[in-house]
């Protein structure tokens, strides 16, 4: 009887282990088919700014990350969430250093939606690689991506909490702006060395502006599915003369170009300029980043600019 009891006990333990393993294994639907991830990965590499943001929001500091657009490191807003740890740089999102990824010995890789199949095949030999399915451009795409990354990290609750916190903060800010009678339409413009480009109202930051009650416009200058307009001449700046103008620059060259434009008559005669409702913002955050932490940083900027 003791032998039978022992056998039954061992069978129970084995079955228990199988059930635990099955519970920890997750099959995720990605751009390149189903990918299975087991347990809670702790050696994570992110190859996209939104993936870095989601990972940090979920409580995981990646071993590696790519640079922000127009910079040589991660975006400035991320610094506050890194503490003393800094991810090694894996290149830029469009030119990933596969050898640098391999050196980190990751057990999970979080990649961008537009990762090429060639790179995916290489990366997936290193570790399970999560590539979000490509979606039509929309302001809330970041939530879908963040949830997929949260599933991969096995930190679903943390991601849901972070998304809910953004929605709650945006609702509170919308209420405060309404009470202060602050509103109207808004344009988001990225100022490049060659001149200004109107950004799509379907972008991440534009969605947050809309969420707090502003009417985001693009003057019909952004084509369907496009991210931004062609570069505008200074003479055509009147097309973005609304109630609010959010001006983003990516780097020092963009800031110098904007500073020069501010001296021009075409800029100074805009009504929005004369009403002092032009808001300079960090282009790395406003036109390149996305995720729950970026959303909170953008809401901070809106709060500071519209409710001084």
N, C-alpha and C positions, 0 to 999 in steps of 0.2 A: 504493500500500500504506500510505503514511504517512497519507493521508486516511481510509482505511478504519479504520486503527488509532485515529485520532483520534475518528472517529464512534463506534467501539465503546467507547472510553474514556469519551466523554461519556454514552453510553447507560448504561454501568455506573455512572457517578456519579449519574445521575438515578434509576436503579433503587435505588441505595443510599440516596439521600435519601428515596425513597418508603417503603422498608423501615424506616428509622429513624423516620420520621414515624408509620408505622403502629404501631411498637413503643411510641412515646411516647403515642399516643392510647389512652385507656381509656374504655370504655363502662360506666357505673355504673348499677346498678338502684336507683332511688330511689322515694320515695312518689309522685312525679308522673311516673313513667316513666323511660326510659333517658336519661341525660345523658352527653354526651361531654366529657372533659377531656383536654387535650393538654399534654404536657411537665410541668415541675415548677413550679407556680404559686409566685410569691413575694409577690404583693400579695393577702393573704388577709384576709377579714373573717369573724368568727365571731359568730353571733347566738344562741348557746346556751352555757351553762357547760360542758357536756360537750365541745362542739366546741373551745372555748378550751383546755381541758385537753389534749385529744388533739393539738391543733396544737402546743402548747408541748412536749408529750412527744415529738413528732416532730421538734422542733428548729426550729419556725417560730413567730416572734412575730407575731401578727396585727396588722394596722393598726387594726382596730376590734373591739370586743366589747361585750356587753350587761352591765348591772349584775347583781350577785348578788342573790338574793331577800333582801329586808329591808335592803338596803344601797344606797349611791349610787355604788359603784365595783365593780371586780371583787373576788372573794373574797380574804380575807387570805392564805390558803394559797398563792395564785397569785403573790404578791409575790416570793417567793424565786426564782421562775423567770423573772422579767421582766428582771432586770438594770436597765440604765438606760432601757430602752424601755417605754413604757406605751401600750396601745391607746387610741384615741379611743373615747368612749362612744357607742354606737349606740342608746341607749334601754334599755328593759327587754324581756325576752323576749316579753312579750305586747303590747308597744307599740313596735315597731321604727320608728326614724326613717329612712325611705327616703332622704331628702335627705342625711342624714349618711353613709349607705352610699355613695351616688353620689359624694360628695365625695372618698372614698378611692380611687376608680378601681380597684376590685379586679379581679383576674382569676379569683378563686374566692370563692364565698360558702358557708360551712358553716352550715346552719340547723337548727332543732329539728324533731323528728318531727311535731309538731303545728302546723307553720306552715300558715296558711290558704292556700287556693288563690289568693285575691285577692292576698295579699302575695307568694306565689310567682311569680305572673305578672309583677308589677312587678320583683321582684328578678332574675328570670331574664333580663330585658331588659338588666340591668347586667352580669351575668357568670354563668357556669354556677353554678347554685345546687343544693347537695346537701342533700336532705331525707331522712333515714332513714325507711324504712317503719315504720309504727306496729306495735309488738309488744305482746303481753300482758305485764302487769307481771311482771318476773322479776329476780332479783338480778344476773344476768350479762348483762343487756341492754347494759350499757356496753361490753362487749367487741365486740359486733356493731357498735355505732355507731362505736367507735374505729377498727375495721378499715376501715369504709366511709370515714371521714374520712382515714385513712392512705392508702387507695387514691387518693382525690381529690388529696391532696397529693403523690402519687408517692413516699411515704416509708413503704412497707409494712414494710420490715425494722425500721425504728425503732419502729413501733407494736408489732410482734410482740415485740421485745426488751422494751419497756415492760410489756406484758401478762405476759410470762414472768417478769419481775422481781417483779411483784405476786404471782403465784402462788407463786414460790419463797419470797418473804418471808413470805407467809401460812403456808406449810407449815412454815417454820422456827419461826415464832411459835407455831403449834399444837403443835409438838414441845416447845418450851420450857414452854408452859403445862401440858402433860401431865406433864412431868417435875416441875414445881413443884406438881402436884396442884391446879391452879387450873382451875375449870370451872363447870358448872351452867347454869341458864337465865338469860336476860337479856331485859329489855324496853328498847326505845328509845322515849323519850317526848319530844315537842316541847312546851315550855312557852310558851304564847302569853299575851298580856295577859289573855285571857278564861279561861285555865286550861290544863290539860294535855291533849294528844291522844296516844294510842298510835299509833305509826307501824307500817306494814305490815312483816311479816317478809319480804316480797318486794322491799323496797327495797335499793338499792345498799349502804348502810352495814350493814344487817342481814345481807346476804349475806356481807360480810367478817367480821362477828362469828361467823357460822356456820362460815365457812371456817377460823377459828382454833380451833374446837371448842366454842363456846358454843351452847346451844339457844335460839334466838330465839323468843319467844312474843308473841302479841298479845291473849291472854285471850279470843279470840273476839269482840273488839270492833270489828275492822276487817272490813267487808263484802268479799265476793268481788270482786277487781279494784280495791278501794279503796286509797287511799294512806295514810289515817289514820282514826282513829275520830272520833266526835263528841267535843266537849270533856267531860271528866269533872269531876264535882264532887269537892271535896276528900274528901268522905265516902266516895267510891268508889275512893279511891287504893289500897285494899287489893287491888284486882284486878291491880295491877302490882307486887305485893310479892314479888319473886323473889330469886334469888341476886345478880343485878347489875341496877342501874338506870342507864341512860345517859340523862342529861337534857340536851336540846339547847335553846338559846335563839337566836333570830335577831337580836335587837337589844337595845338598852338597855331598852325597854319590857318585853320578855320576861324579862330578867334581874331587873328590879325586881319583876315579878309572882312570879317564882320565889323571890326573897329574902323576899318577904312570906309565901309559902306555907311556907317553911322555919320560920317562927315558929309555925305552927299545930300543934295537937295531932295532927290527922289525919296530918300528914306525919311528925312526929317519932316517932310510935309504930310506924311501919313497921319490920319486922324488918330490911329491907335498909339502912335509915337507921341503925339501932342497931348494925349490923355494920360501918358505915362503908364500904359497897360501892356508894355512889352516885357516879357519874362525870359531872361536868359537862363538856359538849362544845360546840363551836361549831356551832350549827345551820346556818349557811351552808355549812359543810363537810359535816356529817353528814346533813343532810336536804334539801339542795338541789343540791350539786355531784355530779359523777361523772366518771370517767376514771382513767387510770393514776396521775396525780400526786395526785389526791384520795385514791385508794386507799392510796397510800404514806403520806399524811398521817394518814389514819384508823388505819392499822396502827401508826403512831408513837404515837397517842393510846392505843390498846389496850395496847401494850407498856408505856408509862409508867404506866398505871393498874393493870394486872394483874400486872406484874412490876417493882415498885418497887425 
